[in-house]
């Protein structure tokens, strides 16, 4: 008698709400869950954005603009991979605990508005969270661009979709900030 097909360990012990065990079970989980910030029980997207802000504030003095551009580019690609794997292992196309999309998108916002005051960064945080949570206009369009079809496994398209709507939210945030600064 043959042994049943084995699933990846995170899938075999699937839980809708990931735990610390899920976080450390695979490198993609650790990245996708924003180094643990996505484990927040309330508003994980806000927790991930706050973590991004803190990480940026701590690391910004040690990196040039070019280095930050490289970090963001690599983080986008790593995030696509990590978000795809974590979503697949959680069996949800866009799980709330997956916050790497917020992290990278908010890093992009902070990188492009720097130098800026703490108040300007707080405004950027609030505006970004609005666009990410409410999903008006173009953000809703990006969020619905790659729907998961019944019977089709979660794949690279869903990983891209996880990242894309937050990048559009970041662009909308940057447009609001540009209009605010011009006015």
C-alpha positions as a printed NumPy array, in Angstrom:
array([[  0.   ,   0.   ,   0.   ],
       [  1.377,   3.412,  -0.931],
       [  1.582,   6.313,   1.445],
       [ -0.822,   9.213,   0.658],
       [  0.696,  12.215,  -1.068],
       [  2.354,  14.467,   1.479],
       [  1.629,  18.151,   1.461],
       [  4.023,  20.835,   2.566],
       [  4.065,  20.875,   6.383],
       [  2.255,  24.248,   6.603],
       [ -0.595,  22.914,   4.446],
       [ -0.85 ,  19.669,   6.367],
       [ -1.498,  21.618,   9.566],
       [ -3.575,  24.305,   7.891],
       [ -5.204,  26.896,  10.095],
       [ -7.182,  29.885,   8.85 ],
       [ -5.487,  32.111,  11.432],
       [ -1.741,  31.607,  11.176],
       [  0.247,  31.106,  14.32 ],
       [  3.854,  31.643,  15.327],
       [  4.433,  28.062,  14.185],
       [  3.103,  28.922,  10.714],
       [  5.276,  32.065,  10.647],
       [  8.509,  30.115,  11.11 ],
       [  7.519,  27.012,   9.119],
       [  8.693,  28.476,   5.794],
       [ 10.84 ,  31.503,   4.838],
       [  8.044,  32.725,   2.564],
       [  5.659,  32.854,   5.536],
       [  8.126,  34.942,   7.542],
       [  8.419,  37.451,   4.698],
       [  4.744,  37.474,   3.674],
       [  3.568,  37.964,   7.253],
       [  5.838,  40.989,   7.579],
       [  8.281,  39.393,  10.022],
       [  5.353,  38.675,  12.34 ],
       [  3.463,  41.961,  12.087],
       [  0.714,  40.189,  10.129],
       [ -0.037,  38.045,  13.18 ],
       [ -1.788,  41.023,  14.801],
       [ -5.323,  39.947,  15.688],
       [ -6.778,  43.382,  14.941],
       [ -6.02 ,  45.272,  11.714],
       [ -3.012,  43.264,  10.488],
       [ -2.682,  45.54 ,   7.433],
       [ -2.329,  48.559,   9.686],
       [  0.159,  46.67 ,  11.87 ],
       [  2.181,  45.754,   8.763],
       [  2.156,  49.359,   7.565],
       [  3.26 ,  50.561,  11.009],
       [  6.058,  47.968,  11.007],
       [  7.135,  49.23 ,   7.575],
       [  7.237,  52.793,   8.876],
       [  9.305,  51.794,  11.921],
       [ 11.718,  49.698,   9.828],
       [ 12.127,  52.542,   7.338],
       [ 12.778,  55.079,  10.108],
       [ 15.414,  52.832,  11.679],
       [ 17.169,  51.843,   8.455],
       [ 16.856,  55.056,   6.404],
       [ 19.915,  56.782,   7.922],
       [ 22.135,  53.859,   6.867],
       [ 21.042,  53.54 ,   3.243],
       [ 21.321,  55.775,   0.198],
       [ 18.401,  56.49 ,  -2.11 ],
       [ 19.837,  54.014,  -4.61 ],
       [ 20.098,  51.346,  -1.916],
       [ 16.459,  51.92 ,  -0.918],
       [ 15.433,  51.643,  -4.553],
       [ 17.238,  48.303,  -4.712],
       [ 15.676,  47.117,  -1.448],
       [ 12.219,  47.988,  -2.744],
       [ 12.819,  46.283,  -6.116],
       [ 14.112,  43.091,  -4.481],
       [ 11.316,  43.228,  -1.898],
       [  8.715,  43.412,  -4.653],
       [ 10.04 ,  40.265,  -6.321],
       [ 10.572,  38.42 ,  -3.021],
       [  7.129,  39.561,  -1.92 ],
       [  5.462,  38.212,  -5.041],
       [  7.024,  34.815,  -4.333],
       [  6.378,  34.906,  -0.575],
       [  2.788,  36.136,  -0.833],
       [  2.009,  33.431,  -3.397],
       [  3.407,  30.673,  -1.175],
       [  1.746,  31.965,   2.01 ],
       [ -1.624,  32.41 ,   0.289],
       [ -1.373,  28.902,  -1.142],
       [ -0.504,  27.436,   2.271],
       [ -3.341,  29.348,   3.951],
       [ -5.711,  28.36 ,   1.112],
       [ -6.952,  31.96 ,   0.816],
       [ -6.338,  34.071,  -2.303],
       [ -5.583,  37.274,  -0.345],
       [ -5.224,  36.471,   3.361],
       [ -5.358,  39.389,   5.811],
       [ -2.22 ,  38.262,   7.706],
       [ -0.17 ,  38.548,   4.505],
       [  1.091,  42.118,   4.914],
       [  4.287,  42.215,   2.866],
       [  2.326,  44.055,   0.191],
       [  1.628,  46.878,   2.675],
       [  5.249,  46.891,   3.807],
       [  6.758,  47.313,   0.35 ],
       [  4.094,  49.738,  -0.872],
       [  4.529,  51.974,   2.171],
       [  8.322,  51.825,   1.841],
       [  7.817,  53.113,  -1.693],
       [  5.681,  55.999,  -0.4  ],
       [  8.171,  56.909,   2.324],
       [ 11.134,  56.642,  -0.041],
       [  9.529,  58.995,  -2.56 ],
       [  8.35 ,  61.606,  -0.029],
       [ 11.645,  61.727,   1.893],
       [ 12.748,  64.133,   3.196],
       [  9.518,  64.825,   5.022],
       [  8.403,  65.753,   8.491],
       [  6.88 ,  63.346,  10.966],
       [  3.497,  65.005,  10.336],
       [  3.848,  64.469,   6.572],
       [  4.743,  60.812,   7.183],
       [  1.704,  60.436,   9.451],
       [ -0.513,  61.956,   6.756],
       [  1.014,  59.52 ,   4.245],
       [  0.285,  56.647,   6.648],
       [ -3.368,  57.668,   7.075],
       [ -3.911,  58.303,   3.35 ],
       [ -2.243,  55.006,   2.399],
       [ -4.33 ,  53.071,   4.946],
       [ -7.478,  54.725,   3.557],
       [ -6.678,  53.707,  -0.01 ],
       [ -5.624,  50.202,   1.03 ],
       [ -8.653,  49.524,   3.255],
       [-11.449,  51.35 ,   1.397],
       [-10.134,  50.412,  -2.073],
       [-11.703,  53.29 ,  -4.012],
       [-11.527,  53.512,  -7.81 ],
       [ -8.223,  52.287,  -9.233],
       [ -7.367,  50.307,  -6.097],
       [-10.602,  48.295,  -6.431],
       [ -9.825,  47.763, -10.114],
       [ -6.352,  46.403,  -9.264],
       [ -7.773,  44.274,  -6.448],
       [-10.19 ,  42.557,  -8.839],
       [ -7.784,  42.169, -11.757],
       [ -6.789,  38.544, -11.052],
       [ -9.765,  36.805,  -9.444],
       [ -9.36 ,  33.252,  -8.25 ],
       [-11.559,  30.978, -10.314],
       [-13.347,  28.068,  -8.689],
       [-11.337,  24.886,  -8.931],
       [ -8.097,  26.663,  -9.888],
       [ -5.322,  26.491,  -7.303],
       [ -3.828,  29.653,  -5.845],
       [ -0.884,  30.596,  -8.031],
       [  1.388,  33.367,  -9.199],
       [ -1.508,  35.488, -10.459],
       [ -2.934,  35.727,  -6.937],
       [  0.511,  36.556,  -5.538],
       [  0.762,  39.355,  -8.084],
       [ -2.754,  40.528,  -7.204],
       [ -1.837,  40.671,  -3.51 ],
       [  1.067,  42.998,  -4.331],
       [ -0.6  ,  45.016,  -7.109],
       [ -3.533,  46.603,  -5.274],
       [ -1.191,  47.953,  -2.58 ],
       [  1.143,  49.383,  -5.2  ],
       [ -1.838,  51.17 ,  -6.732],
       [ -2.821,  52.39 ,  -3.235],
       [  0.739,  53.708,  -2.877],
       [  0.503,  55.525,  -6.218],
       [ -2.839,  57.048,  -5.207],
       [ -1.284,  58.137,  -1.905],
       [  1.616,  59.739,  -3.754],
       [ -0.822,  61.567,  -6.049],
       [ -2.731,  62.956,  -3.046],
       [  0.539,  64.065,  -1.438],
       [  1.715,  65.689,  -4.686],
       [ -1.575,  67.607,  -4.981],
       [ -1.365,  68.569,  -1.28 ],
       [  2.213,  69.845,  -1.709],
       [  1.349,  71.723,  -4.914],
       [ -1.649,  73.374,  -3.319]])
